Amino acid sequence: MKRLSVFWKVICCMITISLVGILGLEVWMYYRDNVRVYVVEKKIFSENCVGLKFSDESYCIKNLEKGKVTIGKIDWAVPPRGKNSLGVFAKERRRGYFNIYTGEEAIPAYYEKAWIFSEGLAGVMKDGKIGFINEKGETVIPFQYPYFGEYARKTDFVFRNGTCTMYDATGKCGLINQKGEWVLSARYDYINKPVAGFRIFKENGLLGVLGDSLQVLLPPRYDWIDILTTGFVVRDKEYNQQLIAYDGKTILNPLIYYTVESLNYANGYDEHGSEKQVMSEYMTYRVWNSYGLMDKNGHPITRPLYSSIRALPNNLFYCDLEDPEYSVIINNKGELMK
């Protein structure tokens, strides 16, 4: 009987230990899934309002003064620009607006897409059409503009200086005013937001610039344009890069390049049998990923037409074309050698 008693004691202990282990595992799994959630990102909208993202990917907007969540279970939220008080939030694939000072919902999440408020209006999309509302949620410009195409997806439908980029039913781009009227007819592929009063536009795959009166300042003939404080840096199809003044006519610098590199060529061997390298009187200059030949005084001899240039003896140069299967040899005047 004593042996039997000890046996059952061991069995009871094992059962107890197993039950405790199972219970502990259940508690840990519950804690992992329901309790151990922590803030991974905080976005400050104002002194009293923040957006909180948690470790379980949930997101909420919280009023710090009242210590309560004002809008919960949202996907994301972004603040406004400037002095506007309404930010955008997304919930269940819809967009709405919230007050960044109270955290309260200002305009419910009705819309498929929404952009920030600017100059009193915000672009929103409903049933595949873009319109504009005011801060009360009232429709000011009816939902009549299409949203489609590559350029529309990267366009901010935001008013700047009284106009906003917009597309017509054919997919062409122009500018509308705050009444929804076309002030620049839709005839371009794309119009960028203004920088220093100028807008870069695309037409037939080439870039140009509109002036502050929406006149064509630079015609569409460039592959790339950047607006600087000194003027426009432009690059054409042949990789020529220039700096043009704001008047669109004066060339401030006929050649803008990124780097200059010296050229060396092999000329015999030294006493150890190694090639002797001699520095050429010519250099290469780089525009993007293309190279041109330049003399020692910085005067360009060729346009940046080549993917690489190597010096040879007798003032000759071996040049790789963009197609890696083809190469040419030129002289120090840029002339092709046959």
N, C-alpha and C positions, 0 to 999 in steps of 0.2 A: 504493500500500500504506500510505503514511503517512496519507493521508486516511481510508482504511478503518480503520486502527488508532485514529485519533482518534474516529471515529464510534462504534466499539464501546466505547471508553472512556466516552464520554458516556452511551451506553445503560446500561452497567454502573453508572455513578454514579446514574442515575435509578432503576434497579431497586433499588439499595442504599438510596437515600433513601426510596423507597416502602416497602420492607420494614421499615426502622427506624420509619417513621411508623405503619405498621400495628401493629408490635410495641408501640410506645409507647401507641397507643390501647387495645390489649388490656390492657396493664398498668394504665392509668388506669381503665378500666372495672372491672377486677378490684379495684383499690384502692377505687373508689367503692362497690362492692357488698359487699365483704368485709372491708376493712381499716379504712376511715375511719368507724368507729362509735365514738361518744363518749357519755359520760354526760350526760343532759339534766336529770335530776332525782334527788335523793338524799333518801330518807326514813329518818330515824334511829329505830330501834326500841329500841335500848339502846346501851350503851357499846361492845359488841362486835358488834352486828348492825345492818345497814342493808338497805334495799331500793333497788335501782338500776334506773332506767329509761334506756334507751339511745335513740340517735337513730334506730334502725331499728324503734322501738316495742317492742322486746323488754324483758323485765323479769326480774330475778332477786333472790334474797335471798342476802346474803353475810356470812360470819363474818369480821370484820376481824382478830380475834386469830389465827386459823389462816390467814387470807389465801386462803380458798377459797369458791367458790359452793356453798351448801348446797342451795338449791332453784332450778333454772333453768327457763327457758322458761315463765314464768307470765304471767298477764294483769295481775294487780295484787295488792297486799297492804295490809292495814290493821292498825294496832296495836290492842291491847285498851284498855279503860278501867280506871282505878283500879290496883289491885295485881295484876290478873290477868296471867298470863305467856303466854297463848296468843293470838296474832293470827290473822286470817283471810286466806287466800290463795285465788285463783281460778286454775284451770288447765283448759283445754279445756272450758270451760263447767261445771265442777264446782268445789265449794268444799271446802277443808280447813283445817287449823289448823297453825301453826308456833310454835315456842318463840322468843320475842323475845330471849332471852339467848344462845342457841346458833345460832339460825337453822335448826335442824333441823326436819324435818317431824314433828309430834306426832300428828296424826290425818290419814290420807290423804284426798285429795279425792274423797270418795264422793258428796257431796250436791249437789242442784240449787241450793239456797240455804243460807246459813249466817249466823247473827248472832253478835255478840260474846258471850263468857262474862260472866255476871253472877250473883253469889250462888251460884256453883258449877255453874251450868247454862248451856247454850247451845242456842238454838233452831236446828234444822236441818230441811231439807225433803228427803224422799225419796219418789219415786213420787207426787208431788203432794200429800203429806200432811206436816204439821208435827209433829215430836216434839222431845224434849230429851235431850241427852247430857251426861255428866260429862267431866272433863278426861282420862279414860282412853279416851274414845270409847264408853263403855257407854251403852246406852239406859236412861234413867231414867223418862221419860214416853213411852209408845208413840206411834208415828206414827198419829195418829187425827184430827187437826184439819185442816180444809180450808184451802187458800190460794187465794183468788180475790177479784175485785172491786177497785174503785178504792181503797178504804180499806186493804185488806190490803197493797197494793203500797207504801204509805207508812207502814206500821206497823212499829215495831221490836218484834219478839217477844223481849223482854228482860225478865227479872225485876227488879222494883224494889219494895223494901219487902215482899217475899214474894209478890207477885202479878205476873201478866203478862197483857197484853191478848190476847184470843183470840176466834176466830170459830167459830160452830157450822155445821152443815150447811145452815142456812137463810140464812146470810150475816149473821146478827145477831152483835153483839159483846158480850162480857162479860169477866170476869177469872177466871183460874184460879190455884190455889196450886201449890206445888212437888210436890204429889202428883198434879197433873192434875185436881183437883176444882174444880168451879165454885163460887167464893165470891161471885160476883156473876153472876146468870143472864144469858145472852146475849139481851138485849132492845134494845140500842142499835145505831145505825148505825155508831158509831165512838167509841172512848175513847182520849184522848191520854195520853201518859206523864205522871206526876205532876210538878207544879211546886209547891214549898213544901208538899207534902202534898196538893195539890188536883189533880183531874183534870177537864179539860174533856171533855164528851161531846156527841154529836149524836144527836138523836132526831127523826124526821120532818122533817129538814132544818133544825132549830133547835138552838141550843147551850144547854147548862146546865153546872153544876159539881157534881162529887161531892166530899164532904168526906173527911177522913182516915179516917173509919169507913165510907166508901163510901155514906154517906147522901146524898140529893139536897139539896144546899145551895142551889143556884139552879136552879129548874125550867127546862126547855128552852123558852125564849121569846125568845131573842136571835139576831141575825144574826152577831154578833162578840163575843168575850170575850178579854180579856188579863189575865193574873195579874201584879199588881205587888206590890211590898213593902208597899204601903199598903192593898191591897184588889183588887177586881175592877173593871176598866173594861168596861162592857157597852154594846152598841148594839142597839136594837130595829129593827123593820122600818121605822119612820118616822124613822130616823136620830137618834133621841134617844140621847144618850150620857151615862152616869152613872158615878160611882165609888161602889161598894158595899163595905161593910166585910166582913171575913172571916166574920162571923156570918151573912152572906147576907140581912140584914134592914136594917141601918142604912145609910142613904144619906148618904155623906160629902160628896158634891158632886152636886147634881141636874143640873148641866150641864157637860159636858166638851167643849171645842171646841179647834180647832187655831189658828186665826188670827182676828183682828178687823180689818176694813177700814173706813175712812171712806167716806162716800157724798157725791158732789157732783152738782149739777144745774145745767143752763144757765138763766140768768136775764138775758135781754137781751144787748145787744152793747156793746162799748166804742167809743171814738172811732176805732179802727182797723178796726172792722167784725168783730172777733173775738168769739166768744161769751164772756160772763162766767160763770165757774163759782163757785157758792156752795156752801159746805160745809153739808150737812144736819146736823140734830141727832141723826140716827139712823145706825146702823152695820150692817154685816153680820157674822155670825160663820159660820165654816165647820166642818162636821163631815164628814170625808172629802171628797167632791166635791159636797156639797150645802150650801146657804146658808139661813140664817134671818135675820130682822130683829131688831135689838136697839136699845134706847134708849141715851142717852148715859151712863146710870148702870150699864150692863151688864146690864140686865134683859131677858130674851128676850121678844119680842112674838109671834113665830111659831116653830114648829118648823122645823128645817132641811129644808124641802120643795122648795126651788127650785135649779135649776142655775145661776141668776144673778139678781141683784137690782140694778136701776138706780133712782136717785132721780129724781123729777119734782117740779115746783113744787107748792105747796099741800099738802105732807106726803103725797104720793102716791108709789107705788112700782110700777115695772113689773117683773114677776117671770116668768122663763121656767120652765116646768115641765120635768120630765125628758124628756118627749116634745117635741122641738124645734119641733113644729108648733103647740104651744099655749102661750099666755101669759095672765097675769091681771094686773089692777091692784088693789092693796090700799091701804088707808089706814094711818095710823100706829097703828091699833089691831089691824091684821092682818085687817081685814074686807074681803071682796071688794066691789069697786065694780062696779055694774051699768051 
